[in-house]
């Protein structure tokens, strides 16, 4: 128990950063979806802004397709944009670029998907609190039993993240035998709602218009 308390106390002081993945080409929508407006702003600003408002040490946004336009869309937010020249090879390469860009002071990273425009700062803070209270190397939010995003990885997992390739991303680390994963149930469906099609975009746009 002494070791456990010491571990939790250390986690409570450790800095957490965010890697916002905004590099994809959005083939299913025929154009960079993160530049499409949801409400008054491009989609990429929503999740990025939620991360900036959370209790995080830094926010890195990984760009790929339409990198210059993406940087322009992020203007005014306290984020650092880094480009992934291999973005077409899959999400694994973007995660690696983002992890390498984090400062050495960061002891855990939230992997944030930029196509979750309804992601809230409150959700991010709940995931971070779970990490700081549990000391778990991986923290996954869930909604009604479904795993969602953002997922947090402690620095002990960074080498594994840097080895990711292809489009499967970090999910393979959650599914491997013996993985130490803490689940935090969150009463917010946004953690499982991304936008990959025009139909999903229309629902998100209409929801924003109703607010």
C-alpha positions as CSV (number, residue, x, y, z in Angstrom):
1,X,0.0,0.0,0.0
2,X,2.9,2.4,0.7
3,X,4.2,1.9,-2.9
4,X,0.6,2.4,-4.2
5,X,0.1,5.7,-2.4
6,X,3.5,7.0,-3.5
7,X,2.7,6.1,-7.1
8,X,-0.6,7.9,-7.0
9,X,1.0,11.0,-5.4
10,X,3.6,11.1,-8.1
11,X,1.0,10.8,-10.8
12,X,-1.0,13.7,-9.3
13,X,2.0,16.0,-10.0
14,X,2.9,14.7,-13.5
15,X,2.2,16.8,-16.6
16,X,-0.1,15.5,-19.2
17,X,-0.1,16.6,-22.9
18,X,-2.5,16.0,-25.8
19,X,-1.8,14.8,-29.3
20,X,-4.6,15.9,-31.6
21,X,-4.7,13.8,-34.8
22,X,-5.7,16.0,-37.7
23,X,-3.7,14.5,-40.6
24,X,-6.1,12.4,-42.5
25,X,-7.2,13.0,-46.1
26,X,-10.9,12.1,-45.5
27,X,-11.3,10.0,-48.6
28,X,-14.9,9.0,-47.7
29,X,-16.0,12.7,-47.7
30,X,-13.9,13.7,-50.8
31,X,-12.3,16.7,-49.1
32,X,-10.5,17.5,-45.8
33,X,-13.4,17.1,-43.4
34,X,-11.6,18.9,-40.5
35,X,-11.8,22.1,-42.5
36,X,-15.6,21.9,-42.9
37,X,-17.4,24.2,-40.6
38,X,-19.5,22.9,-37.7
39,X,-21.4,26.0,-36.5
40,X,-19.2,29.0,-37.1
41,X,-15.8,27.2,-37.0
42,X,-13.8,24.5,-38.9
43,X,-14.2,21.1,-37.3
44,X,-10.5,20.9,-36.3
45,X,-10.9,23.8,-33.9
46,X,-13.6,22.1,-31.7
47,X,-11.6,19.2,-30.3
48,X,-8.4,21.3,-30.3
49,X,-10.1,24.0,-28.3
50,X,-11.5,21.5,-25.8
51,X,-8.0,20.2,-25.2
52,X,-6.6,23.7,-24.8
53,X,-9.1,24.5,-22.1
54,X,-8.4,21.3,-20.1
55,X,-5.8,20.8,-17.4
56,X,-3.0,19.9,-19.8
57,X,0.6,21.0,-20.0
58,X,0.6,21.3,-23.8
59,X,-1.4,20.5,-27.0
60,X,0.2,19.3,-30.2
61,X,-1.8,19.0,-33.4
62,X,-0.5,16.7,-36.1
63,X,-1.3,17.8,-39.6
64,X,-1.0,16.0,-42.9
65,X,-3.4,16.7,-45.8
66,X,-4.0,20.4,-46.4
67,X,-1.4,21.2,-43.7
68,X,-1.3,25.0,-44.4
69,X,-5.1,25.4,-44.4
70,X,-5.2,23.4,-41.1
71,X,-2.6,25.7,-39.5
72,X,-4.7,28.7,-40.6
73,X,-7.8,27.1,-39.1
74,X,-6.0,26.7,-35.8
75,X,-4.9,30.3,-35.7
76,X,-5.3,31.9,-32.2
77,X,-5.3,28.6,-30.3
78,X,-2.4,27.8,-28.0
79,X,-1.4,24.7,-29.9
80,X,1.8,23.6,-31.6
81,X,1.2,22.2,-35.1
82,X,3.6,19.5,-36.4
83,X,3.5,18.0,-39.9
84,X,3.5,14.3,-40.6
85,X,5.0,13.8,-44.1
86,X,4.0,10.2,-44.0
87,X,0.3,10.8,-43.1
88,X,-0.9,8.7,-46.1
89,X,0.6,5.6,-44.5
90,X,-1.9,5.6,-41.7
91,X,-2.8,6.9,-38.3
92,X,0.1,5.1,-36.6
93,X,2.7,7.4,-38.2
94,X,0.8,10.5,-37.0
95,X,0.7,9.2,-33.4
96,X,4.5,8.7,-33.6
97,X,5.0,12.3,-34.9
98,X,2.8,13.7,-32.1
99,X,4.5,11.7,-29.3
100,X,8.0,12.8,-30.5
101,X,6.9,16.4,-30.5
102,X,5.9,16.4,-26.8
103,X,8.3,17.9,-24.3
104,X,10.3,15.8,-21.9
105,X,8.3,17.2,-19.0
106,X,5.1,15.4,-20.2
107,X,4.6,12.1,-18.5
108,X,1.4,11.0,-20.2
109,X,-0.3,11.8,-23.5
110,X,-4.0,11.9,-24.5
111,X,-4.6,10.8,-28.1
112,X,-7.4,13.1,-29.3
113,X,-9.3,12.5,-32.5
114,X,-10.0,15.8,-34.2
115,X,-13.2,14.5,-35.8
116,X,-15.0,14.4,-32.5
117,X,-16.4,18.0,-32.5
118,X,-18.6,17.4,-29.4
119,X,-15.6,16.4,-27.2
120,X,-15.7,18.4,-24.0
121,X,-13.1,19.7,-21.7
122,X,-14.9,17.9,-18.9
123,X,-14.4,14.5,-20.6
124,X,-10.7,15.2,-21.0
125,X,-10.4,16.2,-17.3
126,X,-12.2,13.0,-16.2
127,X,-9.7,10.9,-18.1
128,X,-6.7,12.8,-16.7
129,X,-8.1,12.5,-13.1
130,X,-8.5,8.8,-13.5
131,X,-4.8,8.6,-14.6
132,X,-3.7,10.7,-11.7
133,X,-5.7,8.7,-9.1
134,X,-4.9,5.2,-10.5
135,X,-1.4,5.5,-12.0
136,X,-2.6,3.2,-14.8
137,X,-0.4,3.2,-17.9
138,X,-3.5,3.3,-20.1
139,X,-6.9,5.0,-19.4
140,X,-9.9,4.5,-21.7
141,X,-13.2,6.3,-21.4
142,X,-16.3,4.3,-22.0
143,X,-20.0,5.1,-22.7
144,X,-22.5,2.3,-22.0
145,X,-19.8,-0.3,-22.3
146,X,-18.3,1.1,-25.5
147,X,-14.7,2.2,-25.6
148,X,-14.2,5.8,-26.8
149,X,-11.7,8.6,-27.1
150,X,-9.6,10.3,-26.0
151,X,-7.3,7.5,-24.7
152,X,-4.5,8.3,-22.3
153,X,-1.1,6.6,-22.4
154,X,1.6,7.1,-19.7
155,X,5.2,7.7,-20.8
156,X,6.0,4.0,-20.1
157,X,3.9,3.3,-23.2
158,X,5.5,5.9,-25.5
159,X,8.0,3.5,-27.1
160,X,5.1,1.2,-28.0
161,X,3.3,4.2,-29.5
162,X,6.4,5.1,-31.6
163,X,6.4,1.6,-33.1
164,X,2.8,1.9,-34.4
165,X,2.3,1.5,-38.2
166,X,-0.6,1.5,-40.5
167,X,-4.3,2.4,-39.9
168,X,-5.0,0.4,-36.8
169,X,-3.4,2.9,-34.5
170,X,-3.2,2.5,-30.7
171,X,-6.1,0.0,-30.4
172,X,-3.6,-2.9,-30.8
173,X,-2.0,-1.8,-27.5
174,X,-5.3,-2.0,-25.7
175,X,-6.1,-5.4,-27.0
176,X,-2.9,-7.2,-26.4
177,X,-2.7,-9.8,-23.7
178,X,-1.8,-8.5,-20.3
179,X,-2.5,-4.9,-21.1
180,X,-3.0,-2.7,-18.0
181,X,-6.0,-0.7,-18.8
182,X,-8.2,1.4,-16.5
183,X,-11.7,2.1,-17.8
184,X,-13.6,5.3,-16.7
185,X,-17.3,5.3,-17.4
186,X,-18.4,8.7,-18.8
187,X,-22.0,9.9,-19.3
188,X,-21.3,11.5,-22.6
189,X,-22.0,9.9,-26.0
190,X,-19.6,12.2,-27.7
191,X,-16.6,10.0,-26.9
192,X,-17.9,7.4,-29.4
193,X,-19.2,9.8,-32.0
194,X,-16.8,10.7,-34.8
195,X,-17.5,12.1,-38.3
196,X,-16.6,10.0,-41.3
197,X,-19.5,10.6,-43.6
198,X,-21.7,13.5,-44.8
199,X,-24.6,12.0,-42.9
200,X,-22.7,12.1,-39.7
201,X,-21.5,15.6,-40.4
202,X,-25.1,16.7,-41.1
203,X,-26.2,15.4,-37.7
204,X,-23.4,17.2,-35.9
205,X,-24.1,20.4,-37.8
206,X,-27.8,20.2,-37.0
207,X,-27.1,19.5,-33.3
208,X,-24.9,22.6,-33.2
209,X,-27.6,24.7,-34.8
210,X,-30.1,23.6,-32.2
211,X,-28.0,24.9,-29.3
